[in-house]
Amino acid sequence: MEYNTATYGSATLSADRNKVLRNTYFLLALTMLPTAAGALLGVSMQFAMTPWMGLILFLGVSFGCFYAIEKTKDSAAGVFILLGWTGFMGLWLSQILQVALRFSNGAEMIGTAAIGTAAIFFTLSTIATVTKKDFGFLGNFLFVGMIIVLLAAIGNIFFAMPALSLVISAAVLLIFSLYILYDVSQIVNGGETNYIKATLQLYLDVYNVFVSLLNILMLLSGNRRD
């Protein structure tokens, strides 16, 4: 009887984690709609911000939304705030898309970055899901790496060095690719039980992987129009 009780408890726990994972993937797919809408709107209206004003606006809106999502993560309001924020992120994304579209092969690079991002996400999320390995040990390393890269990116606003930009983009690509492993592992192993927060984390991973890939492609293979 004790064995049956333990087995039932383990099965229930596994079912709960699988439910969080399914809900997270569904909501993550849903966030792509407002992101795409925001990006299309931004490109059509040629949305652009100066670096410092843009940084202040971006941080203000993002951290405000993060706080609101944390407070409403157990209700439907959290979903709507998350979707609204991803629409803002799509608008923000339109700035780098506009830069890419100034190249003759811009649309091709955007498509390649999108396919590459999807491949990275599905590969790493599958590894974390199938192996069920706990990648929690990556947490501190990735956080420190993210802070260093953020400081380097802010510094490069002054220097605007293509070589440094390439190094930063490569570092961002590596860090947020590993974050996919980390974040999916947290869901699979019960470290994250709220699908709204889990979606927010994975969305940031996917967003940063895409932007860094696109930036690398522009730096290495962008063909400027004559």
C-alpha distance (Angstrom), angle and dihedral (degrees) to the residues before:
residue distance angle dihedral
M1 . . .
E2 3.78 . .
Y3 3.79 89.0 .
N4 3.79 92.0 51.7
T5 3.80 91.5 48.7
A6 3.79 91.7 50.0
T7 3.80 91.5 47.0
Y8 3.80 91.7 49.2
G9 3.82 91.1 49.3
S10 3.79 91.8 49.8
A11 3.81 91.8 48.3
T12 3.81 91.3 49.6
L13 3.81 91.4 49.7
S14 3.81 91.1 49.4
A15 3.81 91.3 48.5
D16 3.81 90.9 51.2
R17 3.79 91.8 51.6
N18 3.80 92.0 47.1
K19 3.81 89.1 51.1
V20 3.81 91.2 52.6
L21 3.81 89.5 48.9
R22 3.82 93.2 49.2
N23 3.80 92.6 47.2
T24 3.79 90.4 47.4
Y25 3.81 93.5 51.9
F26 3.81 91.4 46.3
L27 3.80 93.1 50.0
L28 3.81 91.1 43.9
A29 3.81 89.5 55.0
L30 3.81 89.0 47.8
T31 3.83 91.9 53.6
M32 3.80 89.0 62.8
L33 3.83 89.8 70.9
P34 3.84 98.3 62.2
T35 3.80 88.8 37.4
A36 3.81 90.9 56.3
A37 3.81 91.3 43.7
G38 3.80 91.7 50.4
A39 3.80 91.7 47.3
L40 3.82 92.9 50.0
L41 3.80 90.9 47.9
G42 3.79 91.7 48.8
V43 3.80 93.6 49.1
S44 3.82 92.6 47.0
M45 3.81 93.0 50.1
Q46 3.83 92.7 37.8
F47 3.78 91.7 -123.8
A48 3.81 112.6 -160.4
M49 3.80 138.2 162.1
T50 3.80 132.5 -167.1
P51 3.83 112.1 -108.2
W52 3.81 99.0 -107.4
M53 3.80 98.0 37.3
G54 3.77 88.1 44.5
L55 3.81 92.3 51.4
I56 3.82 91.8 50.6
L57 3.82 92.5 47.7
F58 3.79 93.0 44.9
L59 3.81 94.4 49.8
G60 3.80 92.7 43.3
V61 3.80 95.2 51.2
S62 3.80 94.7 39.5
F63 3.79 98.2 48.3
G64 3.80 90.2 42.9
C65 3.80 89.4 54.4
F66 3.81 92.3 43.9
Y67 3.80 89.3 55.2
A68 3.80 92.1 47.0
I69 3.82 92.3 47.7
E70 3.80 91.1 50.4
K71 3.80 90.5 52.5
T72 3.82 94.0 47.1
K73 3.81 100.9 33.4
D74 3.81 92.4 118.1
S75 3.80 95.8 53.6
A76 3.80 140.2 58.7
A77 3.80 88.4 -103.7
G78 3.80 88.3 70.9
V79 3.80 90.5 58.8
F80 3.82 92.8 51.3
I81 3.81 92.8 46.9
L82 3.80 90.0 49.4
L83 3.81 92.0 49.7
G84 3.80 90.9 47.3
W85 3.80 90.9 51.4
T86 3.81 92.1 49.3
G87 3.81 87.8 54.1
F88 3.82 87.3 55.8
M89 3.80 89.0 48.3
G90 3.79 89.4 53.1
L91 3.80 89.3 52.8
W92 3.79 88.4 50.1
L93 3.79 91.0 48.0
S94 3.80 90.0 56.6
Q95 3.80 89.5 75.0
I96 3.81 94.7 66.0
L97 3.81 90.2 38.5
Q98 3.81 89.2 57.3
V99 3.80 89.7 51.5
A100 3.81 90.6 49.9
L101 3.80 92.5 48.7
R102 3.80 90.4 58.5
F103 3.81 87.0 70.9
S104 3.78 118.2 82.1
N105 3.82 89.0 -124.7
G106 3.80 94.1 40.2
A107 3.80 97.4 119.4
E108 3.81 89.9 48.6
M109 3.82 91.7 51.7
I110 3.80 91.6 49.3
G111 3.80 90.3 51.0
T112 3.80 92.0 47.1
A113 3.81 91.4 49.8
A114 3.81 90.4 49.8
I115 3.82 92.8 49.8
G116 3.80 91.2 45.0
T117 3.80 91.3 50.3
A118 3.80 91.7 50.2
A119 3.82 90.9 48.6
I120 3.81 92.5 50.2
F121 3.79 92.5 46.8
F122 3.80 96.5 48.1
T123 3.81 93.2 43.6
L124 3.79 96.5 49.3
S125 3.80 96.2 38.3
T126 3.81 89.0 51.0
I127 3.81 91.0 50.9
A128 3.81 90.9 51.2
T129 3.81 92.9 45.2
V130 3.80 99.3 44.0
T131 3.80 98.8 40.4
K132 3.83 93.5 38.9
K133 3.80 85.9 -153.5
D134 3.79 114.5 162.1
F135 3.80 107.1 -118.6
G136 3.80 91.8 179.0
F137 3.81 89.5 117.5
L138 3.82 88.0 73.7
G139 3.80 93.3 63.7
N140 3.81 101.8 89.8
F141 3.80 93.7 39.1
L142 3.80 92.3 51.5
F143 3.80 93.8 45.9
V144 3.82 92.2 52.5
G145 3.80 90.6 45.6
M146 3.79 91.1 50.7
I147 3.82 92.0 52.3
I148 3.82 91.8 49.4
V149 3.81 91.8 48.9
L150 3.82 91.5 47.3
L151 3.81 91.1 53.1
A152 3.80 90.6 47.0
A153 3.82 90.8 50.1
I154 3.80 91.4 51.0
G155 3.80 89.8 48.4
N156 3.80 90.8 50.7
I157 3.81 89.2 59.8
F158 3.82 84.7 75.1
F159 3.81 98.8 38.5
A160 3.84 100.4 35.4
M161 3.81 91.0 -162.9
P162 3.85 113.9 171.7
A163 3.82 91.6 -152.2
L164 3.82 91.7 52.7
S165 3.79 90.1 45.2
L166 3.81 89.3 54.7
V167 3.81 92.1 49.8
I168 3.81 91.4 48.1
S169 3.80 92.1 48.9
A170 3.82 91.4 49.4
A171 3.82 90.1 49.7
V172 3.82 91.7 48.3
L173 3.80 90.1 49.3
L174 3.81 91.5 52.6
I175 3.80 95.8 43.2
F176 3.80 97.2 48.3
S177 3.80 93.0 41.3
L178 3.80 87.2 57.3
Y179 3.80 88.8 44.8
I180 3.82 87.7 61.8
L181 3.80 88.4 58.1
Y182 3.80 90.4 45.9
D183 3.80 97.3 46.5
V184 3.81 96.7 44.7
S185 3.80 88.5 46.3
Q186 3.80 89.4 54.0
I187 3.81 90.0 56.8
V188 3.80 95.2 43.5
N189 3.80 92.9 48.7
G190 3.80 96.7 42.0
G191 3.79 98.8 -106.3
E192 3.82 90.9 120.9
T193 3.80 118.0 39.1
N194 3.81 101.5 165.9
Y195 3.79 113.6 84.7
I196 3.82 94.7 -159.8
K197 3.81 92.3 57.3
A198 3.80 90.3 41.8
T199 3.80 90.3 53.0
L200 3.80 91.7 49.6
Q201 3.80 90.6 53.0
L202 3.80 94.8 46.9
Y203 3.80 91.5 44.7
L204 3.81 89.8 56.7
D205 3.80 89.4 49.3
V206 3.80 93.6 51.1
Y207 3.82 93.5 42.6
N208 3.81 93.4 52.1
V209 3.81 93.5 44.4
F210 3.82 90.0 53.0
V211 3.81 94.9 46.6
S212 3.80 93.4 46.6
L213 3.82 92.2 47.3
L214 3.79 91.4 49.5
N215 3.79 91.8 48.1
I216 3.82 91.2 50.4
L217 3.81 91.0 49.7
M218 3.81 91.7 49.7
L219 3.80 92.1 49.5
L220 3.80 95.0 46.4
S221 3.80 106.1 31.7
G222 3.79 108.7 13.4
N223 3.81 113.2 134.2
R224 3.78 111.2 -152.7
R225 3.79 117.5 -141.2
D226 3.80 115.5 -109.3
